[in-house]
Amino acid sequence: MHTSGERGEMLESDAMTDSGAVLPWLVIRQDDNGNRYRVGRYATQDEAQKIADGLDRNGHKQLYWVERTSRGARP
């Protein structure tokens, strides 16, 4: 299980959707070349972790983990 802060740095600040929902939890994917991509944004850590775990369970060869965006950081 990968959790916030284990790998990499925070990628961006909390984001608000058009509906006003704050989605501070990110699922990040790292490929074999070390490139990182945001898979999705989620409202809760549990929701994000379920997505990351599901991708790991499906046999994807990439590395997936969950990060919380830093508060007050500017994009």
Beta strands, then each sheet from edge to edge (+ up, - down):
strand 1: 25-30
strand 2: 36-42
strand 3: 63-68
sheet 1: 2+ 1- 3+
end
